[in-house]
Each structure stands twice: as structure tokens, then as C-alpha cells.
Amino acid sequence: MAIYNAPVDPYSPERGYYECLTCGSRETSTDHLTTCSSCGGDVRNLAVPRE
Ligand SMILES: [Zn+2]
């Protein structure tokens, strides 16, 4: 199934995917996050491939 006119693509590769190292909260952002919006702890970018 393909939706060409979807107003929002939740899986855009340009969107960063972050996980909080303190509370484990996960969130996406088009901006570079450095702190958790929930607890203010450090976050890591899960979208960065690690080989
Ligand atoms: Zn947090």
C-alpha cells in the first residue's frame, strides 16, 4: 500500500530518533536533541548507524 498524499511521514529518514539515557523516553525530532524533553537527561541519537 502506498500513500502518496500523506501530510506527514512519520518515518522520514531526515528525522532524528532519540532515546533518553536517564528515563528511557523515546522521541523523534527534526532538530538535533541533546536533552530529554521529559526529564532533562542526556539523549542519544538512535538513527546514527553504528558498524
Ligand atoms: Zn528522560
mmCIF file of the protein (N, C-alpha, C, O) and its ligand, coordinates in Angstrom:
data_MODEL
# 
_entry.id   MODEL 
# 
loop_
_entity.id 
_entity.type 
_entity.pdbx_number_of_molecules 
1 polymer     1 
2 non-polymer 1 
# 
_entity_poly.entity_id                      1 
_entity_poly.type                           'polypeptide(L)' 
_entity_poly.nstd_linkage                   no 
_entity_poly.nstd_monomer                   no 
_entity_poly.pdbx_seq_one_letter_code       MAIYNAPVDPYSPERGYYECLTCGSRETSTDHLTTCSSCGGDVRNLAVPRE 
_entity_poly.pdbx_seq_one_letter_code_can   MAIYNAPVDPYSPERGYYECLTCGSRETSTDHLTTCSSCGGDVRNLAVPRE 
_entity_poly.pdbx_strand_id                 A 
# 
loop_
_entity_poly_seq.entity_id 
_entity_poly_seq.num 
_entity_poly_seq.mon_id 
_entity_poly_seq.hetero 
1 1  MET n 
1 2  ALA n 
1 3  ILE n 
1 4  TYR n 
1 5  ASN n 
1 6  ALA n 
1 7  PRO n 
1 8  VAL n 
1 9  ASP n 
1 10 PRO n 
1 11 TYR n 
1 12 SER n 
1 13 PRO n 
1 14 GLU n 
1 15 ARG n 
1 16 GLY n 
1 17 TYR n 
1 18 TYR n 
1 19 GLU n 
1 20 CYS n 
1 21 LEU n 
1 22 THR n 
1 23 CYS n 
1 24 GLY n 
1 25 SER n 
1 26 ARG n 
1 27 GLU n 
1 28 THR n 
1 29 SER n 
1 30 THR n 
1 31 ASP n 
1 32 HIS n 
1 33 LEU n 
1 34 THR n 
1 35 THR n 
1 36 CYS n 
1 37 SER n 
1 38 SER n 
1 39 CYS n 
1 40 GLY n 
1 41 GLY n 
1 42 ASP n 
1 43 VAL n 
1 44 ARG n 
1 45 ASN n 
1 46 LEU n 
1 47 ALA n 
1 48 VAL n 
1 49 PRO n 
1 50 ARG n 
1 51 GLU n 
# 
loop_
_struct_asym.id 
_struct_asym.entity_id 
A 1 
B 2 
# 
loop_
_chem_comp.id 
_chem_comp.type 
_chem_comp.mon_nstd_flag 
ALA 'L-peptide linking' y 
ARG 'L-peptide linking' y 
ASN 'L-peptide linking' y 
ASP 'L-peptide linking' y 
CYS 'L-peptide linking' y 
GLU 'L-peptide linking' y 
GLY 'peptide linking'   y 
HIS 'L-peptide linking' y 
ILE 'L-peptide linking' y 
LEU 'L-peptide linking' y 
MET 'L-peptide linking' y 
PRO 'L-peptide linking' y 
SER 'L-peptide linking' y 
THR 'L-peptide linking' y 
TYR 'L-peptide linking' y 
VAL 'L-peptide linking' y 
ZN  non-polymer         . 
# 
_pdbx_entity_nonpoly.entity_id   2 
_pdbx_entity_nonpoly.name        ? 
_pdbx_entity_nonpoly.comp_id     ZN 
# 
_pdbx_nonpoly_scheme.asym_id         B 
_pdbx_nonpoly_scheme.entity_id       2 
_pdbx_nonpoly_scheme.mon_id          ZN 
_pdbx_nonpoly_scheme.ndb_seq_num     1 
_pdbx_nonpoly_scheme.pdb_seq_num     101 
_pdbx_nonpoly_scheme.auth_seq_num    101 
_pdbx_nonpoly_scheme.pdb_mon_id      ZN 
_pdbx_nonpoly_scheme.auth_mon_id     ZN 
_pdbx_nonpoly_scheme.pdb_strand_id   A 
_pdbx_nonpoly_scheme.pdb_ins_code    . 
# 
loop_
_atom_site.group_PDB 
_atom_site.id 
_atom_site.type_symbol 
_atom_site.label_atom_id 
_atom_site.label_alt_id 
_atom_site.label_comp_id 
_atom_site.label_asym_id 
_atom_site.label_entity_id 
_atom_site.label_seq_id 
_atom_site.pdbx_PDB_ins_code 
_atom_site.Cartn_x 
_atom_site.Cartn_y 
_atom_site.Cartn_z 
_atom_site.occupancy 
_atom_site.B_iso_or_equiv 
_atom_site.pdbx_formal_charge 
_atom_site.auth_seq_id 
_atom_site.auth_comp_id 
_atom_site.auth_asym_id 
_atom_site.auth_atom_id 
_atom_site.pdbx_PDB_model_num 
ATOM   1   N  N  . MET A 1 1  ? 0.853  -1.202 0.000  1.00 0.00 ? 1   MET A N  1 
ATOM   2   C  CA . MET A 1 1  ? 0.000  0.000  0.000  1.00 0.00 ? 1   MET A CA 1 
ATOM   3   C  C  . MET A 1 1  ? 0.874  1.231  0.000  1.00 0.00 ? 1   MET A C  1 
ATOM   4   O  O  . MET A 1 1  ? 1.808  1.354  0.792  1.00 0.00 ? 1   MET A O  1 
ATOM   5   N  N  . ALA A 1 2  ? 0.553  2.145  -0.907 1.00 0.00 ? 2   ALA A N  1 
ATOM   6   C  CA . ALA A 1 2  ? 1.343  3.374  -0.977 1.00 0.00 ? 2   ALA A CA 1 
ATOM   7   C  C  . ALA A 1 2  ? 0.431  4.590  -0.819 1.00 0.00 ? 2   ALA A C  1 
ATOM   8   O  O  . ALA A 1 2  ? -0.594 4.705  -1.491 1.00 0.00 ? 2   ALA A O  1 
ATOM   9   N  N  . ILE A 1 3  ? 0.809  5.469  0.055  1.00 0.00 ? 3   ILE A N  1 
ATOM   10  C  CA . ILE A 1 3  ? 0.040  6.700  0.254  1.00 0.00 ? 3   ILE A CA 1 
ATOM   11  C  C  . ILE A 1 3  ? 0.910  7.876  -0.171 1.00 0.00 ? 3   ILE A C  1 
ATOM   12  O  O  . ILE A 1 3  ? 1.844  8.257  0.534  1.00 0.00 ? 3   ILE A O  1 
ATOM   13  N  N  . TYR A 1 4  ? 0.595  8.443  -1.326 1.00 0.00 ? 4   TYR A N  1 
ATOM   14  C  CA . TYR A 1 4  ? 1.456  9.490  -1.876 1.00 0.00 ? 4   TYR A CA 1 
ATOM   15  C  C  . TYR A 1 4  ? 1.093  10.867 -1.349 1.00 0.00 ? 4   TYR A C  1 
ATOM   16  O  O  . TYR A 1 4  ? 1.892  11.800 -1.424 1.00 0.00 ? 4   TYR A O  1 
ATOM   17  N  N  . ASN A 1 5  ? -0.112 10.989 -0.818 1.00 0.00 ? 5   ASN A N  1 
ATOM   18  C  CA . ASN A 1 5  ? -0.559 12.313 -0.391 1.00 0.00 ? 5   ASN A CA 1 
ATOM   19  C  C  . ASN A 1 5  ? -0.627 12.449 1.129  1.00 0.00 ? 5   ASN A C  1 
ATOM   20  O  O  . ASN A 1 5  ? -1.293 13.343 1.651  1.00 0.00 ? 5   ASN A O  1 
ATOM   21  N  N  . ALA A 1 6  ? 0.063  11.561 1.827  1.00 0.00 ? 6   ALA A N  1 
ATOM   22  C  CA . ALA A 1 6  ? 0.074  11.647 3.283  1.00 0.00 ? 6   ALA A CA 1 
ATOM   23  C  C  . ALA A 1 6  ? 0.710  12.963 3.729  1.00 0.00 ? 6   ALA A C  1 
ATOM   24  O  O  . ALA A 1 6  ? 1.814  13.292 3.294  1.00 0.00 ? 6   ALA A O  1 
ATOM   25  N  N  . PRO A 1 7  ? 0.029  13.715 4.589  1.00 0.00 ? 7   PRO A N  1 
ATOM   26  C  CA . PRO A 1 7  ? 0.545  15.019 5.021  1.00 0.00 ? 7   PRO A CA 1 
ATOM   27  C  C  . PRO A 1 7  ? 1.793  14.891 5.887  1.00 0.00 ? 7   PRO A C  1 
ATOM   28  O  O  . PRO A 1 7  ? 2.618  15.805 5.918  1.00 0.00 ? 7   PRO A O  1 
ATOM   29  N  N  . VAL A 1 8  ? 1.941  13.785 6.580  1.00 0.00 ? 8   VAL A N  1 
ATOM   30  C  CA . VAL A 1 8  ? 3.088  13.608 7.464  1.00 0.00 ? 8   VAL A CA 1 
ATOM   31  C  C  . VAL A 1 8  ? 3.664  12.213 7.281  1.00 0.00 ? 8   VAL A C  1 
ATOM   32  O  O  . VAL A 1 8  ? 2.936  11.221 7.312  1.00 0.00 ? 8   VAL A O  1 
ATOM   33  N  N  . ASP A 1 9  ? 4.952  12.145 7.093  1.00 0.00 ? 9   ASP A N  1 
ATOM   34  C  CA . ASP A 1 9  ? 5.616  10.852 7.016  1.00 0.00 ? 9   ASP A CA 1 
ATOM   35  C  C  . ASP A 1 9  ? 6.353  10.591 8.329  1.00 0.00 ? 9   ASP A C  1 
ATOM   36  O  O  . ASP A 1 9  ? 7.408  11.179 8.569  1.00 0.00 ? 9   ASP A O  1 
ATOM   37  N  N  . PRO A 1 10 ? 5.820  9.729  9.169  1.00 0.00 ? 10  PRO A N  1 
ATOM   38  C  CA . PRO A 1 10 ? 6.422  9.511  10.489 1.00 0.00 ? 10  PRO A CA 1 
ATOM   39  C  C  . PRO A 1 10 ? 7.761  8.812  10.409 1.00 0.00 ? 10  PRO A C  1 
ATOM   40  O  O  . PRO A 1 10 ? 8.480  8.752  11.406 1.00 0.00 ? 10  PRO A O  1 
ATOM   41  N  N  . TYR A 1 11 ? 8.117  8.282  9.252  1.00 0.00 ? 11  TYR A N  1 
ATOM   42  C  CA . TYR A 1 11 ? 9.371  7.549  9.134  1.00 0.00 ? 11  TYR A CA 1 
ATOM   43  C  C  . TYR A 1 11 ? 10.362 8.253  8.230  1.00 0.00 ? 11  TYR A C  1 
ATOM   44  O  O  . TYR A 1 11 ? 11.209 7.619  7.599  1.00 0.00 ? 11  TYR A O  1 
ATOM   45  N  N  . SER A 1 12 ? 10.247 9.577  8.173  1.00 0.00 ? 12  SER A N  1 
ATOM   46  C  CA . SER A 1 12 ? 11.197 10.333 7.373  1.00 0.00 ? 12  SER A CA 1 
ATOM   47  C  C  . SER A 1 12 ? 12.628 10.083 7.839  1.00 0.00 ? 12  SER A C  1 
ATOM   48  O  O  . SER A 1 12 ? 12.919 10.191 9.030  1.00 0.00 ? 12  SER A O  1 
ATOM   49  N  N  . PRO A 1 13 ? 13.523 9.749  6.909  1.00 0.00 ? 13  PRO A N  1 
ATOM   50  C  CA . PRO A 1 13 ? 14.912 9.477  7.294  1.00 0.00 ? 13  PRO A CA 1 
ATOM   51  C  C  . PRO A 1 13 ? 15.632 10.717 7.782  1.00 0.00 ? 13  PRO A C  1 
ATOM   52  O  O  . PRO A 1 13 ? 16.707 10.626 8.377  1.00 0.00 ? 13  PRO A O  1 
ATOM   53  N  N  . GLU A 1 14 ? 15.040 11.882 7.531  1.00 0.00 ? 14  GLU A N  1 
ATOM   54  C  CA . GLU A 1 14 ? 15.672 13.124 7.972  1.00 0.00 ? 14  GLU A CA 1 
ATOM   55  C  C  . GLU A 1 14 ? 15.326 13.447 9.422  1.00 0.00 ? 14  GLU A C  1 
ATOM   56  O  O  . GLU A 1 14 ? 15.835 14.405 10.004 1.00 0.00 ? 14  GLU A O  1 
ATOM   57  N  N  . ARG A 1 15 ? 14.444 12.619 9.989  1.00 0.00 ? 15  ARG A N  1 
ATOM   58  C  CA . ARG A 1 15 ? 14.016 12.893 11.353 1.00 0.00 ? 15  ARG A CA 1 
ATOM   59  C  C  . ARG A 1 15 ? 14.837 12.070 12.335 1.00 0.00 ? 15  ARG A C  1 
ATOM   60  O  O  . ARG A 1 15 ? 14.931 10.849 12.211 1.00 0.00 ? 15  ARG A O  1 
ATOM   61  N  N  . GLY A 1 16 ? 15.422 12.743 13.300 1.00 0.00 ? 16  GLY A N  1 
ATOM   62  C  CA . GLY A 1 16 ? 16.236 12.046 14.281 1.00 0.00 ? 16  GLY A CA 1 
ATOM   63  C  C  . GLY A 1 16 ? 15.388 11.255 15.258 1.00 0.00 ? 16  GLY A C  1 
ATOM   64  O  O  . GLY A 1 16 ? 14.264 11.633 15.586 1.00 0.00 ? 16  GLY A O  1 
ATOM   65  N  N  . TYR A 1 17 ? 15.945 10.166 15.707 1.00 0.00 ? 17  TYR A N  1 
ATOM   66  C  CA . TYR A 1 17 ? 15.231 9.320  16.650 1.00 0.00 ? 17  TYR A CA 1 
ATOM   67  C  C  . TYR A 1 17 ? 16.103 9.179  17.887 1.00 0.00 ? 17  TYR A C  1 
ATOM   68  O  O  . TYR A 1 17 ? 17.218 8.661  17.820 1.00 0.00 ? 17  TYR A O  1 
ATOM   69  N  N  . TYR A 1 18 ? 15.586 9.643  19.011 1.00 0.00 ? 18  TYR A N  1 
ATOM   70  C  CA . TYR A 1 18 ? 16.401 9.765  20.210 1.00 0.00 ? 18  TYR A CA 1 
ATOM   71  C  C  . TYR A 1 18 ? 15.849 8.944  21.367 1.00 0.00 ? 18  TYR A C  1 
ATOM   72  O  O  . TYR A 1 18 ? 14.642 8.744  21.503 1.00 0.00 ? 18  TYR A O  1 
ATOM   73  N  N  . GLU A 1 19 ? 16.771 8.482  22.188 1.00 0.00 ? 19  GLU A N  1 
ATOM   74  C  CA . GLU A 1 19 ? 16.372 7.769  23.396 1.00 0.00 ? 19  GLU A CA 1 
ATOM   75  C  C  . GLU A 1 19 ? 17.080 8.396  24.585 1.00 0.00 ? 19  GLU A C  1 
ATOM   76  O  O  . GLU A 1 19 ? 18.288 8.633  24.557 1.00 0.00 ? 19  GLU A O  1 
ATOM   77  N  N  . CYS A 1 20 ? 16.301 8.660  25.635 1.00 0.00 ? 20  CYS A N  1 
ATOM   78  C  CA . CYS A 1 20 ? 16.872 9.248  26.844 1.00 0.00 ? 20  CYS A CA 1 
ATOM   79  C  C  . CYS A 1 20 ? 17.670 8.206  27.613 1.00 0.00 ? 20  CYS A C  1 
ATOM   80  O  O  . CYS A 1 20 ? 17.201 7.088  27.825 1.00 0.00 ? 20  CYS A O  1 
ATOM   81  N  N  . LEU A 1 21 ? 18.867 8.571  28.027 1.00 0.00 ? 21  LEU A N  1 
ATOM   82  C  CA . LEU A 1 21 ? 19.711 7.641  28.777 1.00 0.00 ? 21  LEU A CA 1 
ATOM   83  C  C  . LEU A 1 21 ? 19.287 7.568  30.241 1.00 0.00 ? 21  LEU A C  1 
ATOM   84  O  O  . LEU A 1 21 ? 19.683 6.652  30.962 1.00 0.00 ? 21  LEU A O  1 
ATOM   85  N  N  . THR A 1 22 ? 18.490 8.523  30.671 1.00 0.00 ? 22  THR A N  1 
ATOM   86  C  CA . THR A 1 22 ? 18.092 8.591  32.075 1.00 0.00 ? 22  THR A CA 1 
ATOM   87  C  C  . THR A 1 22 ? 16.754 7.909  32.330 1.00 0.00 ? 22  THR A C  1 
ATOM   88  O  O  . THR A 1 22 ? 16.652 7.054  33.210 1.00 0.00 ? 22  THR A O  1 
ATOM   89  N  N  . CYS A 1 23 ? 15.723 8.281  31.564 1.00 0.00 ? 23  CYS A N  1 
ATOM   90  C  CA . CYS A 1 23 ? 14.385 7.743  31.822 1.00 0.00 ? 23  CYS A CA 1 
ATOM   91  C  C  . CYS A 1 23 ? 13.920 6.776  30.735 1.00 0.00 ? 23  CYS A C  1 
ATOM   92  O  O  . CYS A 1 23 ? 12.891 6.117  30.884 1.00 0.00 ? 23  CYS A O  1 
ATOM   93  N  N  . GLY A 1 24 ? 14.680 6.692  29.643 1.00 0.00 ? 24  GLY A N  1 
ATOM   94  C  CA . GLY A 1 24 ? 14.333 5.739  28.591 1.00 0.00 ? 24  GLY A CA 1 
ATOM   95  C  C  . GLY A 1 24 ? 13.268 6.250  27.637 1.00 0.00 ? 24  GLY A C  1 
ATOM   96  O  O  . GLY A 1 24 ? 12.845 5.521  26.739 1.00 0.00 ? 24  GLY A O  1 
ATOM   97  N  N  . SER A 1 25 ? 12.826 7.490  27.815 1.00 0.00 ? 25  SER A N  1 
ATOM   98  C  CA . SER A 1 25 ? 11.821 8.051  26.927 1.00 0.00 ? 25  SER A CA 1 
ATOM   99  C  C  . SER A 1 25 ? 12.372 8.169  25.511 1.00 0.00 ? 25  SER A C  1 
ATOM   100 O  O  . SER A 1 25 ? 13.519 8.568  25.311 1.00 0.00 ? 25  SER A O  1 
ATOM   101 N  N  . ARG A 1 26 ? 11.544 7.819  24.537 1.00 0.00 ? 26  ARG A N  1 
ATOM   102 C  CA . ARG A 1 26 ? 11.981 7.928  23.149 1.00 0.00 ? 26  ARG A CA 1 
ATOM   103 C  C  . ARG A 1 26 ? 11.151 8.972  22.442 1.00 0.00 ? 26  ARG A C  1 
ATOM   104 O  O  . ARG A 1 26 ? 9.945  9.087  22.662 1.00 0.00 ? 26  ARG A O  1 
ATOM   105 N  N  . GLU A 1 27 ? 11.815 9.731  21.590 1.00 0.00 ? 27  GLU A N  1 
ATOM   106 C  CA . GLU A 1 27 ? 11.106 10.751 20.841 1.00 0.00 ? 27  GLU A CA 1 
ATOM   107 C  C  . GLU A 1 27 ? 11.816 11.035 19.536 1.00 0.00 ? 27  GLU A C  1 
ATOM   108 O  O  . GLU A 1 27 ? 13.007 10.765 19.381 1.00 0.00 ? 27  GLU A O  1 
ATOM   109 N  N  . THR A 1 28 ? 11.053 11.590 18.593 1.00 0.00 ? 28  THR A N  1 
ATOM   110 C  CA . THR A 1 28 ? 11.644 11.962 17.324 1.00 0.00 ? 28  THR A CA 1 
ATOM   111 C  C  . THR A 1 28 ? 11.665 13.471 17.212 1.00 0.00 ? 28  THR A C  1 
ATOM   112 O  O  . THR A 1 28 ? 10.817 14.159 17.781 1.00 0.00 ? 28  THR A O  1 
ATOM   113 N  N  . SER A 1 29 ? 12.634 13.980 16.477 1.00 0.00 ? 29  SER A N  1 
ATOM   114 C  CA . SER A 1 29 ? 12.722 15.415 16.295 1.00 0.00 ? 29  SER A CA 1 
ATOM   115 C  C  . SER A 1 29 ? 13.456 15.718 15.005 1.00 0.00 ? 29  SER A C  1 
ATOM   116 O  O  . SER A 1 29 ? 14.405 15.023 14.642 1.00 0.00 ? 29  SER A O  1 
ATOM   117 N  N  . THR A 1 30 ? 13.019 16.749 14.319 1.00 0.00 ? 30  THR A N  1 
ATOM   118 C  CA . THR A 1 30 ? 13.737 17.174 13.126 1.00 0.00 ? 30  THR A CA 1 
ATOM   119 C  C  . THR A 1 30 ? 14.925 18.038 13.511 1.00 0.00 ? 30  THR A C  1 
ATOM   120 O  O  . THR A 1 30 ? 15.798 18.312 12.687 1.00 0.00 ? 30  THR A O  1 
ATOM   121 N  N  . ASP A 1 31 ? 14.952 18.461 14.753 1.00 0.00 ? 31  ASP A N  1 
ATOM   122 C  CA . ASP A 1 31 ? 16.089 19.220 15.266 1.00 0.00 ? 31  ASP A CA 1 
ATOM   123 C  C  . ASP A 1 31 ? 17.015 18.286 16.043 1.00 0.00 ? 31  ASP A C  1 
ATOM   124 O  O  . ASP A 1 31 ? 16.629 17.188 16.444 1.00 0.00 ? 31  ASP A O  1 
ATOM   125 N  N  . HIS A 1 32 ? 18.228 18.747 16.240 1.00 0.00 ? 32  HIS A N  1 
ATOM   126 C  CA . HIS A 1 32 ? 19.181 17.923 16.998 1.00 0.00 ? 32  HIS A CA 1 
ATOM   127 C  C  . HIS A 1 32 ? 18.899 18.071 18.482 1.00 0.00 ? 32  HIS A C  1 
ATOM   128 O  O  . HIS A 1 32 ? 18.997 19.164 19.041 1.00 0.00 ? 32  HIS A O  1 
ATOM   129 N  N  . LEU A 1 33 ? 18.546 16.959 19.113 1.00 0.00 ? 33  LEU A N  1 
ATOM   130 C  CA . LEU A 1 33 ? 18.270 16.983 20.537 1.00 0.00 ? 33  LEU A CA 1 
ATOM   131 C  C  . LEU A 1 33 ? 19.521 16.647 21.325 1.00 0.00 ? 33  LEU A C  1 
ATOM   132 O  O  . LEU A 1 33 ? 20.320 15.811 20.905 1.00 0.00 ? 33  LEU A O  1 
ATOM   133 N  N  . THR A 1 34 ? 19.688 17.287 22.449 1.00 0.00 ? 34  THR A N  1 
ATOM   134 C  CA . THR A 1 34 ? 20.796 16.947 23.338 1.00 0.00 ? 34  THR A CA 1 
ATOM   135 C  C  . THR A 1 34 ? 20.295 16.614 24.730 1.00 0.00 ? 34  THR A C  1 
ATOM   136 O  O  . THR A 1 34 ? 20.998 15.980 25.517 1.00 0.00 ? 34  THR A O  1 
ATOM   137 N  N  . THR A 1 35 ? 19.059 17.051 25.037 1.00 0.00 ? 35  THR A N  1 
ATOM   138 C  CA . THR A 1 35 ? 18.492 16.747 26.348 1.00 0.00 ? 35  THR A CA 1 
ATOM   139 C  C  . THR A 1 35 ? 17.062 16.235 26.207 1.00 0.00 ? 35  THR A C  1 
ATOM   140 O  O  . THR A 1 35 ? 16.348 16.590 25.269 1.00 0.00 ? 35  THR A O  1 
ATOM   141 N  N  . CYS A 1 36 ? 16.660 15.396 27.153 1.00 0.00 ? 36  CYS A N  1 
ATOM   142 C  CA . CYS A 1 36 ? 15.322 14.831 27.164 1.00 0.00 ? 36  CYS A CA 1 
ATOM   143 C  C  . CYS A 1 36 ? 14.295 15.899 27.499 1.00 0.00 ? 36  CYS A C  1 
ATOM   144 O  O  . CYS A 1 36 ? 14.495 16.712 28.402 1.00 0.00 ? 36  CYS A O  1 
ATOM   145 N  N  . SER A 1 37 ? 13.174 15.886 26.745 1.00 0.00 ? 37  SER A N  1 
ATOM   146 C  CA . SER A 1 37 ? 12.124 16.870 26.997 1.00 0.00 ? 37  SER A CA 1 
ATOM   147 C  C  . SER A 1 37 ? 11.309 16.504 28.232 1.00 0.00 ? 37  SER A C  1 
ATOM   148 O  O  . SER A 1 37 ? 10.564 17.330 28.758 1.00 0.00 ? 37  SER A O  1 
ATOM   149 N  N  . SER A 1 38 ? 11.454 15.259 28.694 1.00 0.00 ? 38  SER A N  1 
ATOM   150 C  CA . SER A 1 38 ? 10.678 14.804 29.841 1.00 0.00 ? 38  SER A CA 1 
ATOM   151 C  C  . SER A 1 38 ? 11.411 15.038 31.156 1.00 0.00 ? 38  SER A C  1 
ATOM   152 O  O  . SER A 1 38 ? 10.819 15.519 32.122 1.00 0.00 ? 38  SER A O  1 
ATOM   153 N  N  . CYS A 1 39 ? 12.718 14.695 31.197 1.00 0.00 ? 39  CYS A N  1 
ATOM   154 C  CA . CYS A 1 39 ? 13.449 14.773 32.456 1.00 0.00 ? 39  CYS A CA 1 
ATOM   155 C  C  . CYS A 1 39 ? 14.696 15.631 32.365 1.00 0.00 ? 39  CYS A C  1 
ATOM   156 O  O  . CYS A 1 39 ? 15.317 15.918 33.388 1.00 0.00 ? 39  CYS A O  1 
ATOM   157 N  N  . GLY A 1 40 ? 15.079 16.050 31.162 1.00 0.00 ? 40  GLY A N  1 
ATOM   158 C  CA . GLY A 1 40 ? 16.253 16.901 31.017 1.00 0.00 ? 40  GLY A CA 1 
ATOM   159 C  C  . GLY A 1 40 ? 17.560 16.135 30.978 1.00 0.00 ? 40  GLY A C  1 
ATOM   160 O  O  . GLY A 1 40 ? 18.634 16.736 30.974 1.00 0.00 ? 40  GLY A O  1 
ATOM   161 N  N  . GLY A 1 41 ? 17.480 14.804 30.949 1.00 0.00 ? 41  GLY A N  1 
ATOM   162 C  CA . GLY A 1 41 ? 18.684 13.983 30.904 1.00 0.00 ? 41  GLY A CA 1 
ATOM   163 C  C  . GLY A 1 41 ? 19.299 13.944 29.510 1.00 0.00 ? 41  GLY A C  1 
ATOM   164 O  O  . GLY A 1 41 ? 18.732 14.461 28.548 1.00 0.00 ? 41  GLY A O  1 
ATOM   165 N  N  . ASP A 1 42 ? 20.466 13.323 29.424 1.00 0.00 ? 42  ASP A N  1 
ATOM   166 C  CA . ASP A 1 42 ? 21.132 13.198 28.137 1.00 0.00 ? 42  ASP A CA 1 
ATOM   167 C  C  . ASP A 1 42 ? 20.397 12.213 27.244 1.00 0.00 ? 42  ASP A C  1 
ATOM   168 O  O  . ASP A 1 42 ? 19.859 11.213 27.718 1.00 0.00 ? 42  ASP A O  1 
ATOM   169 N  N  . VAL A 1 43 ? 20.377 12.501 25.947 1.00 0.00 ? 43  VAL A N  1 
ATOM   170 C  CA . VAL A 1 43 ? 19.775 11.584 24.986 1.00 0.00 ? 43  VAL A CA 1 
ATOM   171 C  C  . VAL A 1 43 ? 20.819 11.142 23.982 1.00 0.00 ? 43  VAL A C  1 
ATOM   172 O  O  . VAL A 1 43 ? 21.807 11.839 23.748 1.00 0.00 ? 43  VAL A O  1 
ATOM   173 N  N  . ARG A 1 44 ? 20.596 9.984  23.394 1.00 0.00 ? 44  ARG A N  1 
ATOM   174 C  CA . ARG A 1 44 ? 21.461 9.543  22.308 1.00 0.00 ? 44  ARG A CA 1 
ATOM   175 C  C  . ARG A 1 44 ? 20.638 9.400  21.057 1.00 0.00 ? 44  ARG A C  1 
ATOM   176 O  O  . ARG A 1 44 ? 19.439 9.124  21.110 1.00 0.00 ? 44  ARG A O  1 
ATOM   177 N  N  . ASN A 1 45 ? 21.294 9.590  19.923 1.00 0.00 ? 45  ASN A N  1 
ATOM   178 C  CA . ASN A 1 45 ? 20.616 9.506  18.642 1.00 0.00 ? 45  ASN A CA 1 
ATOM   179 C  C  . ASN A 1 45 ? 20.643 8.069  18.150 1.00 0.00 ? 45  ASN A C  1 
ATOM   180 O  O  . ASN A 1 45 ? 21.703 7.523  17.843 1.00 0.00 ? 45  ASN A O  1 
ATOM   181 N  N  . LEU A 1 46 ? 19.468 7.465  18.080 1.00 0.00 ? 46  LEU A N  1 
ATOM   182 C  CA . LEU A 1 46 ? 19.375 6.076  17.650 1.00 0.00 ? 46  LEU A CA 1 
ATOM   183 C  C  . LEU A 1 46 ? 19.448 5.928  16.143 1.00 0.00 ? 46  LEU A C  1 
ATOM   184 O  O  . LEU A 1 46 ? 19.612 4.823  15.627 1.00 0.00 ? 46  LEU A O  1 
ATOM   185 N  N  . ALA A 1 47 ? 19.326 7.038  15.441 1.00 0.00 ? 47  ALA A N  1 
ATOM   186 C  CA . ALA A 1 47 ? 19.297 6.976  13.986 1.00 0.00 ? 47  ALA A CA 1 
ATOM   187 C  C  . ALA A 1 47 ? 20.694 6.876  13.390 1.00 0.00 ? 47  ALA A C  1 
ATOM   188 O  O  . ALA A 1 47 ? 20.837 6.599  12.199 1.00 0.00 ? 47  ALA A O  1 
ATOM   189 N  N  . VAL A 1 48 ? 21.706 7.093  14.182 1.00 0.00 ? 48  VAL A N  1 
ATOM   190 C  CA . VAL A 1 48 ? 23.070 7.021  13.676 1.00 0.00 ? 48  VAL A CA 1 
ATOM   191 C  C  . VAL A 1 48 ? 23.509 5.569  13.583 1.00 0.00 ? 48  VAL A C  1 
ATOM   192 O  O  . VAL A 1 48 ? 23.534 4.865  14.593 1.00 0.00 ? 48  VAL A O  1 
ATOM   193 N  N  . PRO A 1 49 ? 23.851 5.118  12.400 1.00 0.00 ? 49  PRO A N  1 
ATOM   194 C  CA . PRO A 1 49 ? 24.293 3.725  12.252 1.00 0.00 ? 49  PRO A CA 1 
ATOM   195 C  C  . PRO A 1 49 ? 25.637 3.490  12.918 1.00 0.00 ? 49  PRO A C  1 
ATOM   196 O  O  . PRO A 1 49 ? 26.553 4.305  12.808 1.00 0.00 ? 49  PRO A O  1 
ATOM   197 N  N  . ARG A 1 50 ? 25.739 2.387  13.597 1.00 0.00 ? 50  ARG A N  1 
ATOM   198 C  CA . ARG A 1 50 ? 26.996 2.037  14.247 1.00 0.00 ? 50  ARG A CA 1 
ATOM   199 C  C  . ARG A 1 50 ? 27.473 0.710  13.702 1.00 0.00 ? 50  ARG A C  1 
ATOM   200 O  O  . ARG A 1 50 ? 26.812 -0.314 13.876 1.00 0.00 ? 50  ARG A O  1 
ATOM   201 N  N  . GLU A 1 51 ? 28.606 0.721  13.050 1.00 0.00 ? 51  GLU A N  1 
ATOM   202 C  CA . GLU A 1 51 ? 29.097 -0.520 12.463 1.00 0.00 ? 51  GLU A CA 1 
ATOM   203 C  C  . GLU A 1 51 ? 30.444 -0.893 13.081 1.00 0.00 ? 51  GLU A C  1 
ATOM   204 O  O  . GLU A 1 51 ? 31.028 -1.914 12.718 1.00 0.00 ? 51  GLU A O  1 
HETATM 205 ZN ZN . ZN  B 2 .  ? 14.413 11.485 30.120 1.00 0.00 2 101 ZN  A ZN 1 
# 
